[in-house]
Amino acid sequence: MNASDALNEIAVRETAANPMSVSEQRALANSVDATTGNSTLLL
């Protein structure tokens, strides 16, 4: 997953009034491929 997809996932959950927990955000951050595009955006 790239950072853009991860940010979109966070935004979708926020828009649905179901924000991610800290542990869910950590798991999502760990799934981001740091070699893909601007992945530092998530960090």
Buried (B, 14 or more C-beta within 10 A) or exposed (E): BBBBBBBEBBEEBEEEEEEBEEEEBEEBBEEBEEEEEEBEEBE
